[in-house]
Amino acid sequence: MIPPAAPAPRAAAVPEEIIRARAYLLRTVEPPSRDLVRLIEQHGPVEAADRLRRGAVPEALLERAAARRDTDTSEADLADAAAAGARLLVPEDPQWPGWQFAAFGNARRADLAPPVALWARGPGDPSALADRSVTVVGARDATRYGLHAAADFASVLARNGVAVFSGAAFGIDAAAHRGALSAGGRTVAVLACGPDRVYPAAHAGLIERIAATGLVLTEYPPGTTPGRLRFLVRNRLLAALGAGCLVVEAGTRSGSKRTASDSLALGRPLMALPGPVTSAMSVGCHEMIRSRQAELVGRPEDVLEIIGRLGIDLAPERVAERRPTDGLAPGTLAVHDALPARAAWPARRIGEIAGVAPDSVRIALVELEERGLAEYHQGLWQRPARRSGP
């Protein structure tokens, strides 16, 4: 259980009846539910809650709420959440990430419905954090390569003002959160359990660190335990809240593919990090790239360019390392290649090996000497001896 903590203050006063109504609806109908969202849009949360209690709702919604609609635990849920330092964030609150969740309205899949409300723990402003963000997901059984890459990418992105969203799971999720925290950046954990619970339990310390400076979000009421279906349902929130989704490692049957699929369905750019062709943990990423579902990224700057501000967050062009021989004319380069490394030869022999006329050989040798690429000793030429560093 999470130790008691003071709840973060609300950004603006929201009528208590709205808070209570949405807490009741959030508990009564297991998410996601397009029917419930539609009912709230038509009548408002307070009347929607009243109609659900009375059974004056469509049959499909009534059936989904049958097990819980007669018991109103909203007051107890709000008290339990407050004891854990959490608050109920509702669409009527200015901090609600409405722009991000608007993408659900264009999704064709029935399971992609927006949340009715969210339990939030931490000082972060969800709307501001989601405005410039990236969701990082990947394998729980991650390799050293994946863990290092996730932490490095998250660290660089966090230093550039990007909030890192993930699910606080083992492997890539935890590495991404820790990378952002190590850079003094902002990170958000989206859980599949109640705000008063920690999962996995081994990450209690990590989740506390996230809540201390960033945000922990969940749409599940206090006391709710995690389950396989709830993780899948949670993934749609991760997909929506990030301006883009980065998959660091994913096996053939990785759960990260669900988040990737949700991201594409919501119109978010999908990115994947390639890995060793021998690694089973990179098969999923390679499939996404090969099928052109995901953009290949090889450095954090690539991610920043894809999810960043148009014309501002452009990744710097890669500059190839310059070689000492760059810019040499073909004949001069041939003379350089003919220079002996462990002996010294006359210009004539060098010209024969290089296939360059004597006059041109002498001109080339002078240029090479000026560049430090040839040395002259008593009428003979050779490559400079390698010098050890200081």
N, C-alpha and C positions, 0 to 999 in steps of 0.2 A: 504493500500500500504506500501511496505517496504521503509524506509527512505534511501536517497542516501548514498552510502558507496563506498570506493575505492575498485576496484576489486583486487582480489589476483593475484600476479604475476604468469606467466606461468612457469612451470618447465623447459621448453626448447622451443626455437622458432619453431613454426609450420607455414609453408607458409600461408599467408593470404588468398590465393585463396582456400586452403583446408578448412579453417575455414568458409569462406563465402559459399562454396559449401555445406558443411554439415549443416550449419544453414538453407540454402534454403531447403535441402532435409528433414530436421527435421520438418520444418513448412509445407511442401507441402503434405507429406504422413503421415497420422495419424498412430502412432505405435500401435502394432508391425506389421512389414511387412517383411516376408522372401523374397518376390520378390525384394524389394528395397535393402535389404542386399546383395542378390545375384548379383544384378546389380552393386553395388559398388565393390564387390569382383572381378567381371569380368573386370571392366573398370576404377576403381579408382573413388574417390568422385567427382573430377572436371568434368571428362567426363560423369559420371553418371548424374550429375546435368544438363549438357548441353543436353544430350539425352532426359531427362525428359521434359525440356523446349520445345524441338522440337517435342516431341511426338514419338520419335524413341525408344519406349520401349514396352514390351509385353502388350497385351490388358488388362490383369487383373490389372497391375500396372497403366496403363494409366487411367483406370476407377477410381481407388482409388485416383488419383492425379488430376482428372478433375476439381474439384472445386477450386484448389489453384495454379496449376502449372504455370498459366499465370501471377501471381503476385509475384515478388521477394521482400520479406521484410527482407532479411537477414541483410542488413546494419542497418535498424531500430531495428531489434531484438537484434543485438549485442550492439547497443548503449543503448537500454532500459535495457538490462541485466547489462551492465557496470555501468549504473546509480544506479542500485540496488546492486552493489558490486559483481556481478556474472560474470563468464567467461564461455566460451564454451569449454568443455573438449572433445577431439576427440581421436579416436583410434591411431592416429599418435603421440599423446603426451605420453611421458614416464610415466606419472601418470595415464594413462588409465588402469583400472583393467582388463587387457586382460585375465589373467589366470582364473579369476572368470567367465567372460563372455564366455569363451571357452566351458563351459558346455552346452550352447545353441546349439552348433553344434551336440551334441549327443541326443538332445531331439526329440522325435517323434511327439509331439504335434505341430500343425501348428502355434498356438498362442505364442509359446515360441521362439521368435526371439530376437536376441540381439539388444540393442539400437544403433542407428546411431551415436549418440553423447549425451552428457549430459550437462545440465547447472549446474554449481557448484558454491556455495557461501561458503566461509570460507577458513581458512588457511590449512586445512588438505590435505594430499596426499591420494587420493582415493585408489590407488594401495596398499600403505602401510597399510592403515586402514583396507582394506578388507582382507589383508593377514592373519590377526589374529583377527577374528571377530565372532560375533554371532548375528543372527537376532531374536529379541524378539517381538512377536505379541500376541494379545489376545483380549478379549471382551472390547468394549467401555463402556458398562454398567457393569463395573467390581465391584466385592465385595471388602470389606476391606481386606479380606484374599488375594485376587488376587493382589490388589494394593501394599500391603506390600511385598508379595513374589516377584513381578516384580522388585520393587525398591531394595530389598535386594540382589536378584540374580545379577542384573545389577551392583550394587555397588561392590560386591565381584569380579565379573568378570573384571570390569574396573580396580580395584586395581591390578589385575593380568595381566594387559597389553592387555586385550581383548577389542576391539572396539565394542560398542553396536549399532546395526542398528535397526531402527524402523520407523514407519510412522507418528509420531507426532500427532496421533489422541487422542481423549479423552480416559481415562481408562488406560489399560495396557501399550499402547505405551508411553504415557506421563510419567507414573511411571517409566518405564525403562530408558527413557532419563534422568529424574531427578535423578534416582539412580546413573547413571554413572557420571553425573555432580557433584553430592554431594561427590563422591569419588575422584574428580579431574581427572577423566578418560576421554576417548574419546568416543564421540557418534555422529552418523550420522542420519539425518532425510531424508527420501526419500519421496518426495511430489508428489501429483497428480494434480498439478497446475503449473502456470508459476513461474519462479524464483523471479519475482517482486511482488508476491502475497503471502498471508499467509492464510493457512487453517488448522485447524479452527482459526477464528480471535481471539478467546479467548487465543490462544497459541502464540500470537505474541511475548510476552516476552520470552517464552521458546525457540522458534525458533531462536530468536536473540542470546540467550545464546549459543545455539548449533553452530550457524554460527560464533560466536566469537572465539571458541576454536576448533571446529570440522569441520563439513561439512554439507551443505544442498544440496541435489541433486534432479534433476528432468529432465525428457526428454521432457517436454512440454515448448514451447516458451513463452516469456514474454506476459502477458495479458491473458493467457489461464486460464479459470475457471475450478474448479474441477467438476467431474461428476461421476456417479456410474461406468460406464464402465472404466473410466480413473483410478479409484481406483483399479479395478480388473487388469488392464494392469500394473499398478505400482507395484503390488504385486510380479510379476515375477522378478523385479529388486531386491526387498528385499530378495527374495529366493536365487538369484544368488550371491549377494554380501556377504552374511553371510557364514561362513564355516559350519554353522549348523543353524537350526531353532528351537527355543524354543517357544512352545505355553503354555502360563501361564493359561489362562481361555478361554473357547470357548463353546458357547451354541450349540444347535442342528443345527441351521442355521447360525452359525457364519461366517463372512467373513474371519476369520483367517484360516478357513479350505482351502480356495483357496491358501493362501500363503503356507500352509502345503503341499497341493497337488503339487504346483509348485516346492517346495523344493525336494520332492521325485522324481519328473520327471527329475530334474536336478542333481540327485545323491547326494544331501546333506542329512546328517543325520537329522532326525526329532526327537525332544524330546518333552515331554509333562509333565506338572506338575499335579499330581493328586490333587483332592480337596475333600471336604465333599460330601458324596454320596447323600446328601439332596439338594445340590446346583445345580440349573439349569445351572449355568455358568461353571460347570465342566463336564457336560455331554459329550461335544465334545472331551475333553481331555481323558476322560475315554474310549470313543469309539476308539480313535486312539491307546491307549495303549492296549485295549482288542483285537483289530484286528492286533496287532503287527506291525502297521505302524510306531508307535512312541516308543522311548525308555523312560521308566519311569525314571524321575530324582527327587530326593528329597532334593538336596542341590546344591549350586553353584559348588562345587568341582566335582560333577558328570558331569555337563555340560563341565567344563574345561577339564576333562579327554576325553570326546567324541570328542570335537572339537580341542583339543590341540595338542601339539607336541608329537609324538610317543616316549614313554619311558621317557618323562620329566614331562608332566602334569598329572601324575597319581594321582587320588584322594586318600587321606590317608584313610586307613582302619578304619571303625567305631570301636571304642573301647567301649565295654559295661561297664557301671559303676560297679565298684567292690563293692561287699557287704562284710560286716565284717565276715560273716559266710562262704565265699568262701574258698574252700580248706579243710574244715573240713571233717573228716572221717564220714561215715554214723552213726556209734554209737555215736560219739561225737555230731553230729548234732541233733540226737534224744534226747540226754541229754540236749542240749541247748533249744530245743523246749519244754521240760518238765519243765524247770525252771519257777517258778512263778514270775509274774511281780509285784504283789501287796502284796506278803507275802514272808515268808522264810521257807524253808522246809529242813529236814535232807536228807542226801545223799541217805538213804535207800528208802524213799518215792519217791524221784526223779527217782531212778532206777526202781522202780515198774511201774511208769507211762511211763517211756521211754522203758521199757522192756529190760534193760541192766543189766548185772551181776554186783554185788557190787564192785568187784575189778576194772572193766572197768569204772564204774561210777566215782570212785575216780580219776582215771587217766584223764578221760574226764573233770572233774570239775577243776582240776589243770590247764589243757591246756586252758580251757575257761577263767579262772581267769587271766592267763598270757596274754591272748588276750584282756582283758578288757570286756569280755562278761559274766562274772559271779562275784558275790561278796559273801564273806564269813563273817558271823557275828555270833559269839558265837555258833558255831556248826551247823549253818543253812546256806542254800544257796539260793540265789535269783538273778534275773537279775539286772544289775546296774540301778540305778535311772536315768531317763532322766534329762540332765542338759541343762538349757537354754543357748543360745549363749551370747557372751559378749555384 
